[in-house]
Amino acid sequence: MDGPRTIELSPHERSGSAYDPKNIQCALEGLHQDGLLILKNVINISHIDALRSAMNAETHTLLTTSPRANLYNQGVNSNILQAPPLANENLFFNNVYFNPYIIQIANSYLGSRPIFNFITGNNALTGTQGLRQAVHKDITFHHPTTPFYFIANIVLSDFFRGNGSTEFWLGSHAHTTSEDQIPYTAEDRFRNQAIGSPSCNVKPDVVEARRKIRPPIQPTCKKGDVMIRDLRTWHAGMPNPSPENRSMIAIGYQAPWYQNNTQRLYLPLKHANFWMRAGGQNVEVRAQFLEGPDEEVNEKMWKNYDFPFEPSVNVDRRFLART
């Protein structure tokens, strides 16, 4: 049965807070071949439960009162973008935000001292039978054809087909270019994207051709696990027929050579010490710290839902790979 590689911690690796070379090799092979990797049992369960409880309490408020235009992920009313609580220092855990195993793999896959500049989350809402996203990449530009960014998804509950685990197209990242994506039209372009530039969604004929080679899967994870996804990997949010919402946190790491100088975290200045210490890990935290009354700061933190991953410089398209 097809599925991503999983990396299990040995007692020695757990006590030392680092993978040994054998597991690093396995992790890199999995990311290069599949574009998806599962790290088993690397997050403290009590931290997961505390974050899940706080986010569950916020979900109803978001659905009923949020004025945010991009509340629903990919515009499908089964999945909302919901960041973890970034103004409550009682919920700041190094084990979550500066996990040594995730950052070790980021250094190995993306390059030394990767850039942590993205944090959000998503919530697959309960009882959303039949509502799924189109197959897409979280990319609306002519992207590199080498690893330049990955997302670490921290699941806040057990994650399986029965509660809407994400559909992933393993190996799609290794063969995809922006030519696989549906071009924007004047009616549906996002932000200031040019007409004809790539949208997130993958062309239906390209999807069906890939299906014949390697059809999609929905992985199973447990609380405490982390899924690492190369940003180029095709995926789609799925319906959640279970009686409970299914949420996860998303943390993004950028290759140090990749020329995006605009994407950053938006965080309260009064908590800057926690973030800038980076848990003592080999990672650059790229953030704008916000000061002022709490209500004003919370309003500005909505910028965390707008993630311009595209390069800050013009890309010479003569050297882009073609399908």
LUMBADO-789925 format. One line per 2 residues: number of its first residue (from 1); for each residue x, y, z of N, C-alpha, C. Coordinates in steps of 0.2 Angstrom, whole numbers, plus 5000, padded with zeros to 4 digits. Layout:
<recs>
NUM = X/Y/Z/X/Y/Z/X/Y/Z | ...
</recs>
This chain:
<recs>
1 = 5004/4994/5000/5000/5000/5000/5004/5006/5000 | 5003/5011/4996/5007/5017/4995/5006/5021/5001
3 = 5011/5025/5003/5011/5030/5008/5018/5033/5009 | 5018/5039/5013/5025/5042/5014/5029/5038/5019
5 = 5035/5040/5019/5040/5037/5024/5038/5040/5031 | 5039/5035/5036/5038/5038/5043/5045/5037/5047
7 = 5047/5042/5051/5053/5041/5055/5051/5041/5062 | 5053/5035/5065/5052/5033/5072/5059/5036/5076
9 = 5057/5038/5082/5063/5040/5086/5065/5035/5090 | 5072/5034/5090/5075/5029/5095/5076/5032/5102
11 = 5076/5028/5107/5078/5031/5114/5084/5036/5114 | 5089/5034/5110/5095/5038/5110/5093/5045/5106
13 = 5090/5045/5101/5088/5051/5097/5083/5055/5102 | 5079/5052/5105/5074/5056/5110/5078/5060/5115
15 = 5083/5056/5118/5086/5059/5124/5091/5065/5121 | 5094/5064/5115/5098/5069/5112/5095/5074/5108
17 = 5088/5074/5107/5085/5079/5103/5087/5080/5096 | 5090/5074/5093/5092/5074/5086/5092/5068/5083
19 = 5090/5067/5077/5090/5061/5073/5098/5059/5071 | 5099/5053/5071/5105/5050/5069/5106/5050/5061
21 = 5112/5049/5058/5113/5050/5051/5108/5045/5047 | 5107/5039/5050/5103/5034/5046/5096/5037/5045
23 = 5093/5040/5050/5086/5043/5050/5086/5049/5046 | 5091/5053/5046/5091/5059/5042/5091/5057/5034
25 = 5095/5052/5033/5095/5049/5026/5088/5047/5024 | 5085/5043/5028/5078/5041/5027/5074/5046/5025
27 = 5074/5052/5030/5070/5057/5029/5071/5061/5022 | 5077/5062/5021/5079/5066/5014/5076/5062/5008
29 = 5077/5055/5009/5075/5051/5003/5068/5051/5002 | 5064/5051/5008/5057/5052/5008/5054/5059/5005
31 = 5057/5064/5007/5055/5071/5005/5057/5071/4997 | 5063/5069/4995/5065/5070/4988/5060/5065/4984
33 = 5059/5059/4986/5055/5055/4982/5047/5056/4982 | 5045/5058/4988/5037/5058/4989/5035/5065/4990
35 = 5039/5070/4993/5037/5076/4994/5033/5077/5001 | 5033/5071/5004/5029/5071/5011/5033/5066/5015
37 = 5033/5068/5022/5036/5064/5027/5033/5064/5033 | 5032/5059/5037/5029/5059/5044/5034/5058/5049
39 = 5035/5062/5054/5039/5061/5060/5035/5059/5065 | 5036/5053/5068/5032/5050/5073/5034/5053/5080
41 = 5028/5055/5084/5029/5056/5091/5034/5061/5093 | 5035/5067/5090/5040/5071/5091/5037/5078/5095
43 = 5031/5078/5096/5028/5084/5100/5024/5081/5106 | 5025/5085/5112/5022/5083/5118/5015/5083/5117
45 = 5011/5078/5119/5004/5077/5119/5001/5083/5123 | 5003/5084/5129/5000/5089/5133/5000/5096/5130
47 = 5005/5098/5126/5005/5104/5122/5000/5104/5116 | 5000/5098/5113/4995/5097/5108/4988/5098/5111
49 = 4986/5095/5116/4979/5096/5119/4978/5103/5121 | 4983/5106/5124/4982/5113/5126/4980/5118/5120
51 = 4984/5117/5115/4983/5121/5109/4976/5119/5105 | 4974/5113/5105/4968/5111/5102/4962/5114/5106
53 = 4962/5114/5113/4957/5116/5117/4956/5124/5115 | 4962/5128/5115/4961/5135/5114/4959/5136/5107
55 = 4961/5133/5102/4958/5134/5095/4951/5132/5094 | 4949/5126/5097/4942/5124/5097/4937/5130/5100
57 = 4940/5133/5105/4936/5138/5108/4935/5144/5104 | 4940/5145/5099/4940/5151/5095/4936/5150/5088
59 = 4935/5143/5087/4932/5142/5080/4925/5145/5079 | 4921/5144/5084/4914/5147/5083/4914/5155/5082
61 = 4919/5158/5086/4919/5165/5085/4921/5167/5078 | 4926/5163/5075/4929/5165/5069/4923/5164/5063
63 = 4919/5159/5064/4914/5157/5059/4908/5162/5060 | 4907/5165/5065/4901/5169/5066/4902/5177/5066
65 = 4908/5179/5068/4910/5186/5068/4916/5188/5064 | 4920/5184/5061/4926/5186/5058/4925/5190/5052
67 = 4927/5196/5051/4927/5200/5045/4932/5198/5040 | 4936/5193/5041/4942/5192/5037/4939/5189/5030
69 = 4942/5192/5025/4939/5190/5018/4941/5183/5016 | 4947/5181/5018/4950/5174/5016/4949/5169/5022
71 = 4943/5169/5025/4942/5165/5031/4943/5157/5028 | 4939/5156/5023/4939/5149/5020/4945/5147/5016
73 = 4948/5142/5017/4954/5140/5014/4952/5137/5007 | 4955/5141/5002/4954/5139/4995/4947/5141/4993
75 = 4943/5145/4997/4936/5147/4995/4931/5141/4996 | 4933/5135/4999/4928/5130/5000/4926/5130/5007
77 = 4919/5130/5008/4916/5131/5015/4917/5125/5019 | 4922/5121/5019/4923/5115/5023/4929/5116/5027
79 = 4933/5121/5026/4940/5121/5029/4941/5129/5030 | 4943/5131/5036/4945/5138/5037/4952/5138/5039
81 = 4955/5144/5037/4962/5145/5040/4961/5148/5047 | 4965/5145/5051/4964/5146/5058/4971/5146/5062
83 = 4974/5151/5063/4981/5151/5066/4981/5149/5073 | 4986/5146/5076/4987/5145/5083/4987/5152/5087
85 = 4985/5151/5094/4985/5157/5098/4992/5160/5098 | 4993/5166/5095/5000/5169/5095/5001/5175/5100
87 = 4996/5176/5104/4996/5182/5109/4995/5179/5116 | 4995/5172/5117/4995/5169/5123/5001/5166/5125
89 = 5005/5169/5129/5012/5166/5131/5012/5160/5135 | 5006/5158/5138/5005/5152/5141/5005/5146/5136
91 = 5004/5147/5130/5003/5142/5125/5009/5143/5120 | 5015/5146/5122/5021/5146/5118/5025/5140/5120
93 = 5026/5135/5116/5030/5129/5117/5036/5128/5112 | 5042/5128/5115/5048/5127/5110/5047/5120/5107
95 = 5044/5115/5110/5042/5109/5107/5038/5109/5101 | 5034/5114/5100/5030/5115/5095/5033/5120/5090
97 = 5035/5126/5092/5037/5131/5087/5044/5131/5085 | 5048/5127/5089/5055/5127/5088/5057/5119/5089
99 = 5054/5115/5086/5055/5108/5087/5062/5106/5084 | 5066/5103/5088/5073/5101/5085/5073/5096/5080
101 = 5068/5092/5079/5068/5087/5074/5066/5090/5067 | 5061/5094/5068/5059/5097/5062/5064/5102/5059
103 = 5067/5106/5063/5073/5110/5061/5079/5107/5059 | 5081/5101/5062/5086/5097/5059/5085/5095/5052
105 = 5079/5093/5050/5077/5091/5044/5077/5097/5039 | 5074/5103/5041/5074/5109/5037/5081/5111/5035
107 = 5086/5110/5040/5093/5112/5039/5096/5107/5033 | 5094/5101/5034/5097/5096/5029/5094/5096/5022
109 = 5087/5098/5022/5084/5098/5015/5084/5104/5012 | 5084/5110/5016/5083/5116/5013/5090/5120/5013
111 = 5094/5118/5017/5101/5122/5018/5102/5125/5025 | 5108/5126/5027/5109/5128/5033/5106/5135/5035
113 = 5103/5134/5041/5100/5140/5044/5094/5142/5040 | 5089/5138/5039/5083/5140/5036/5079/5145/5039
115 = 5074/5148/5035/5071/5154/5038/5063/5152/5040 | 5062/5153/5046/5055/5152/5049/5051/5159/5048
117 = 5047/5159/5043/5043/5165/5041/5036/5164/5040 | 5033/5159/5042/5026/5157/5041/5023/5153/5046
119 = 5017/5155/5048/5013/5151/5053/5006/5152/5052 | 5002/5147/5051/4995/5148/5051/4992/5141/5053
121 = 4986/5139/5051/4984/5132/5053/4977/5132/5049 | 4975/5126/5049/4968/5125/5045/4964/5120/5049
123 = 4957/5121/5048/4952/5117/5052/4947/5114/5048 | 4947/5107/5047/4942/5104/5043/4936/5103/5047
125 = 4931/5107/5045/4925/5108/5049/4921/5101/5049 | 4918/5100/5055/4914/5094/5055/4908/5094/5051
127 = 4905/5088/5049/4899/5087/5045/4899/5091/5038 | 4905/5090/5035/4905/5094/5028/4906/5088/5023
129 = 4901/5084/5023/4901/5078/5018/4901/5081/5011 | 4905/5079/5006/4905/5081/4999/4909/5087/4997
131 = 4911/5091/5002/4915/5097/5001/4922/5096/5001 | 4925/5096/4995/4932/5095/4995/4936/5101/4991
133 = 4942/5102/4992/4946/5107/4988/4948/5103/4981 | 4949/5108/4976/4952/5105/4970/4960/5103/4972
135 = 4962/5099/4968/4969/5097/4968/4974/5104/4967 | 4978/5105/4971/4982/5112/4970/4989/5111/4973
137 = 4993/5117/4972/4999/5118/4976/4997/5125/4979 | 5001/5126/4985/5000/5132/4988/5005/5137/4985
139 = 5005/5138/4978/5009/5142/4974/5006/5145/4969 | 5007/5152/4968/5003/5156/4963/5009/5160/4959
141 = 5014/5156/4957/5019/5160/4953/5024/5154/4950 | 5028/5156/4946/5033/5152/4942/5038/5150/4947
143 = 5037/5144/4950/5041/5142/4956/5048/5138/4954 | 5053/5138/4958/5059/5134/4957/5057/5126/4956
145 = 5061/5123/4953/5060/5115/4952/5065/5112/4957 | 5067/5115/4962/5071/5112/4967/5068/5113/4974
147 = 5070/5110/4979/5067/5111/4986/5069/5118/4988 | 5063/5122/4989/5064/5129/4992/5060/5131/4998
149 = 5055/5127/4999/5051/5128/5005/5047/5122/5007 | 5047/5121/5014/5042/5116/5016/5038/5118/5022
151 = 5032/5115/5022/5027/5116/5028/5028/5110/5033 | 5028/5112/5039/5027/5106/5044/5020/5107/5047
153 = 5016/5102/5046/5010/5102/5049/5009/5098/5055 | 5008/5101/5060/5007/5098/5067/5000/5096/5068
155 = 4998/5090/5068/4991/5088/5069/4989/5089/5076 | 4983/5091/5078/4981/5092/5084/4976/5087/5087
157 = 4975/5082/5082/4970/5077/5084/4973/5071/5080 | 4971/5065/5081/4972/5059/5076/4969/5061/5070
159 = 4973/5059/5064/4972/5062/5058/4971/5056/5053 | 4965/5055/5050/4963/5049/5046/4958/5050/5041
161 = 4957/5046/5037/4952/5047/5032/4945/5049/5034 | 4943/5046/5040/4936/5047/5043/4935/5054/5046
163 = 4941/5058/5047/4939/5065/5049/4943/5070/5044 | 4943/5068/5038/4946/5072/5033/4953/5073/5032
165 = 4957/5068/5033/4964/5069/5032/4965/5071/5025 | 4970/5076/5024/4972/5079/5018/4974/5074/5012
167 = 4971/5075/5006/4973/5071/5001/4980/5073/4998 | 4985/5069/4997/4992/5070/4995/4993/5066/4989
169 = 4997/5069/4984/4999/5066/4978/5006/5065/4978 | 5008/5059/4981/5015/5058/4982/5019/5058/4976
171 = 5025/5061/4976/5030/5062/4971/5028/5067/4966 | 5022/5070/4966/5020/5075/4961/5025/5081/4961
173 = 5028/5083/4967/5033/5089/4968/5039/5088/4963 | 5041/5082/4962/5047/5081/4959/5047/5081/4951
175 = 5041/5082/4949/5039/5082/4941/5035/5088/4939 | 5034/5092/4944/5029/5098/4942/5033/5104/4941
177 = 5029/5108/4936/5032/5115/4935/5025/5119/4935 | 5026/5126/4935/5020/5130/4935/5016/5129/4928
179 = 5019/5126/4923/5015/5125/4917/5009/5120/4919 | 5009/5116/4925/5004/5111/4926/4998/5115/4929
181 = 4999/5121/4931/4993/5125/4935/4989/5129/4930 | 4983/5130/4932/4978/5133/4928/4979/5141/4928
183 = 4980/5144/4922/4982/5151/4922/4976/5155/4925 | 4978/5161/4928/4973/5166/4930/4969/5169/4925
185 = 4963/5170/4925/4959/5175/4921/4958/5181/4924 | 4955/5186/4921/4953/5193/4924/4948/5192/4929
187 = 4944/5187/4929/4939/5186/4934/4941/5183/4941 | 4946/5179/4940/4948/5175/4946/4955/5176/4949
189 = 4959/5181/4946/4965/5182/4948/4966/5184/4956 | 4971/5182/4959/4972/5183/4966/4977/5189/4968
191 = 4976/5193/4973/4980/5198/4974/4982/5203/4968 | 4988/5204/4966/4989/5207/4960/4992/5203/4954
193 = 4991/5197/4954/4993/5192/4950/4991/5194/4942 | 4996/5193/4938/4995/5195/4931/4990/5190/4928
195 = 4986/5192/4923/4982/5187/4919/4987/5183/4916 | 4985/5176/4916/4989/5171/4913/4995/5168/4917
197 = 4996/5171/4923/5001/5168/4928/4997/5162/4931 | 5001/5158/4934/4998/5152/4937/4994/5153/4943
199 = 4988/5150/4943/4984/5149/4950/4986/5143/4954 | 4983/5142/4959/4985/5136/4964/4983/5130/4960
201 = 4977/5130/4957/4974/5123/4955/4978/5120/4949 | 4979/5114/4949/4982/5110/4944/4977/5108/4939
203 = 4979/5108/4932/4975/5107/4927/4972/5100/4927 | 4965/5099/4926/4962/5093/4927/4965/5087/4922
205 = 4967/5089/4916/4971/5084/4912/4977/5082/4915 | 4981/5086/4918/4987/5085/4921/4986/5080/4928
207 = 4981/5082/4931/4979/5078/4937/4977/5070/4935 | 4973/5070/4930/4971/5063/4928/4977/5059/4925
209 = 4982/5062/4922/4988/5059/4919/4992/5057/4925 | 4992/5061/4930/4996/5059/4936/4993/5053/4940
211 = 4986/5053/4940/4982/5048/4943/4984/5041/4941 | 4986/5040/4934/4987/5034/4931/4994/5031/4933
213 = 4998/5036/4935/5005/5034/4937/5006/5033/4945 | 5003/5037/4949/5003/5036/4956/4997/5040/4959
215 = 4991/5037/4960/4985/5040/4963/4986/5043/4970 | 4982/5047/4972/4983/5050/4979/4982/5046/4984
217 = 4984/5048/4990/4983/5044/4996/4980/5049/5002 | 4977/5047/5007/4976/5050/5013/4979/5047/5019
219 = 4984/5050/5022/4988/5047/5027/4985/5047/5034 | 4987/5043/5038/4985/5042/5045/4991/5044/5049
221 = 4989/5049/5054/4994/5051/5059/4991/5051/5066 | 4995/5051/5071/4992/5052/5078/4994/5058/5081
223 = 4991/5061/5086/4993/5066/5090/5000/5066/5092 | 5004/5071/5091/5011/5071/5092/5016/5070/5086
225 = 5012/5068/5080/5016/5067/5074/5016/5074/5070 | 5021/5074/5066/5021/5080/5061/5022/5077/5054
227 = 5018/5081/5050/5019/5079/5042/5023/5085/5039 | 5028/5083/5036/5032/5088/5032/5031/5088/5025
229 = 5029/5093/5022/5027/5093/5015/5031/5098/5011 | 5034/5096/5005/5037/5101/5001/5032/5105/4998
231 = 5033/5112/4997/5027/5116/4995/5025/5115/4988 | 5029/5111/4984/5027/5110/4977/5022/5104/4977
233 = 5021/5100/4982/5017/5094/4982/5010/5095/4981 | 5007/5092/4976/4999/5093/4975/4996/5090/4981
235 = 4990/5093/4983/4986/5091/4989/4979/5094/4988 | 4975/5092/4993/4968/5094/4993/4965/5093/4999
237 = 4961/5098/5002/4958/5097/5008/4951/5093/5007 | 4950/5088/5012/4944/5083/5010/4939/5084/5015
239 = 4933/5082/5014/4927/5082/5018/4928/5079/5025 | 4925/5082/5030/4926/5079/5037/4919/5077/5039
241 = 4917/5070/5038/4911/5068/5040/4910/5066/5048 | 4916/5067/5052/4916/5065/5059/4912/5070/5063
243 = 4910/5069/5069/4907/5074/5073/4911/5079/5076 | 4918/5079/5075/4922/5084/5078/4926/5088/5072
245 = 4928/5094/5074/4932/5098/5069/4939/5094/5069 | 4943/5095/5064/4950/5092/5063/4955/5097/5062
247 = 4959/5099/5066/4963/5105/5065/4971/5103/5065 | 4975/5107/5062/4982/5106/5062/4985/5113/5061
249 = 4991/5114/5064/4995/5120/5064/5000/5119/5058 | 5001/5124/5054/5006/5124/5049/5012/5129/5050
251 = 5018/5127/5050/5024/5131/5051/5028/5130/5044 | 5030/5136/5042/5034/5136/5035/5041/5138/5036
253 = 5045/5134/5032/5053/5135/5032/5055/5137/5025 | 5059/5142/5024/5061/5144/5018/5069/5142/5017
255 = 5071/5140/5011/5078/5139/5010/5082/5146/5010 | 5088/5146/5013/5091/5153/5014/5093/5156/5008
257 = 5094/5152/5002/5096/5155/4996/5090/5158/4992 | 5083/5156/4994/5078/5158/4990/5076/5165/4991
259 = 5075/5169/4986/5075/5176/4986/5068/5179/4987 | 5065/5177/4993/5059/5180/4995/5061/5184/5002
261 = 5060/5191/5001/5062/5195/5007/5056/5198/5010 | 5050/5196/5008/5044/5199/5010/5040/5195/5015
263 = 5040/5188/5014/5036/5184/5018/5039/5184/5026 | 5034/5185/5030/5037/5186/5037/5031/5184/5042
265 = 5033/5183/5048/5028/5182/5054/5026/5189/5056 | 5020/5189/5059/5017/5195/5062/5015/5194/5069
267 = 5019/5196/5074/5019/5194/5081/5019/5200/5086 | 5016/5199/5092/5016/5205/5097/5023/5206/5099
269 = 5025/5212/5099/5032/5214/5102/5033/5212/5109 | 5028/5212/5113/5029/5210/5120/5031/5203/5121
271 = 5031/5199/5116/5033/5192/5116/5039/5190/5112 | 5042/5196/5110/5048/5195/5105/5053/5191/5107
273 = 5055/5191/5114/5060/5187/5117/5059/5180/5115 | 5053/5177/5116/5052/5170/5115/5054/5168/5108
275 = 5051/5172/5103/5052/5170/5096/5060/5171/5094 | 5063/5176/5096/5070/5178/5094/5075/5173/5097
277 = 5073/5170/5103/5078/5165/5105/5078/5159/5101 | 5072/5158/5097/5072/5152/5093/5073/5145/5096
279 = 5072/5145/5102/5073/5139/5106/5080/5136/5106 | 5084/5141/5104/5091/5139/5104/5093/5135/5097
281 = 5089/5135/5092/5089/5131/5086/5093/5135/5081 | 5095/5131/5076/5099/5134/5070/5094/5136/5065
283 = 5090/5141/5066/5085/5144/5062/5084/5151/5062 | 5083/5155/5057/5082/5162/5057/5074/5163/5058
285 = 5073/5167/5062/5066/5169/5063/5065/5176/5060 | 5061/5176/5054/5060/5182/5051/5053/5185/5052
287 = 5052/5190/5056/5046/5193/5059/5046/5200/5059 | 5040/5203/5059/5038/5210/5061/5035/5210/5067
289 = 5037/5213/5072/5034/5213/5079/5030/5220/5079 | 5024/5218/5082/5019/5223/5082/5018/5226/5089
291 = 5017/5233/5090/5016/5236/5096/5010/5240/5096 | 5007/5241/5102/5001/5245/5103/4996/5241/5107
293 = 4989/5244/5107/4984/5240/5111/4983/5233/5108 | 4981/5229/5113/4980/5222/5111/4975/5221/5105
295 = 4970/5225/5105/4965/5224/5100/4968/5226/5093 | 4972/5231/5093/4975/5234/5087/4981/5229/5084
297 = 4984/5226/5089/4989/5221/5087/4986/5215/5084 | 4981/5212/5088/4977/5206/5085/4974/5207/5078
299 = 4972/5213/5077/4970/5215/5070/4975/5215/5065 | 4981/5217/5067/4987/5217/5062/4989/5210/5061
301 = 4988/5206/5066/4991/5199/5065/4987/5195/5060 | 4981/5198/5057/4978/5194/5052/4982/5194/5046
303 = 4988/5198/5046/4992/5197/5040/4996/5190/5039 | 4995/5187/5045/4998/5180/5045/4994/5175/5040
305 = 4988/5177/5038/4984/5174/5033/4986/5175/5026 | 4990/5180/5025/4992/5182/5018/4999/5180/5017
307 = 5000/5175/5013/5007/5173/5013/5010/5173/5006 | 5013/5178/5004/5016/5179/4997/5023/5175/4997
309 = 5022/5169/4995/5028/5165/4994/5033/5166/4988 | 5030/5170/4983/5034/5171/4977/5040/5175/4979
311 = 5045/5175/4974/5051/5178/4975/5050/5186/4975 | 5055/5189/4978/5055/5196/4978/5058/5200/4972
313 = 5061/5196/4968/5065/5198/4962/5062/5195/4956 | 5063/5198/4950/5060/5195/4944/5064/5188/4943
315 = 5060/5184/4940/5063/5177/4938/5064/5177/4931 | 5070/5175/4929/5072/5174/4922/5068/5167/4920
317 = 5063/5168/4916/5059/5162/4914/5062/5158/4909 | 5068/5160/4906/5071/5156/4901/5074/5150/4904
319 = 5075/5150/4910/5078/5144/4914/5073/5140/4918 | 5067/5141/4917/5062/5137/4920/5061/5131/4917
321 = 5060/5125/4921/5059/5119/4918/5052/5118/4914 | 5052/5115/4909/5046/5114/4905/5043/5107/4906
323 = 5037/5106/4906/5034/5099/4906/5035/5096/4899
</recs>
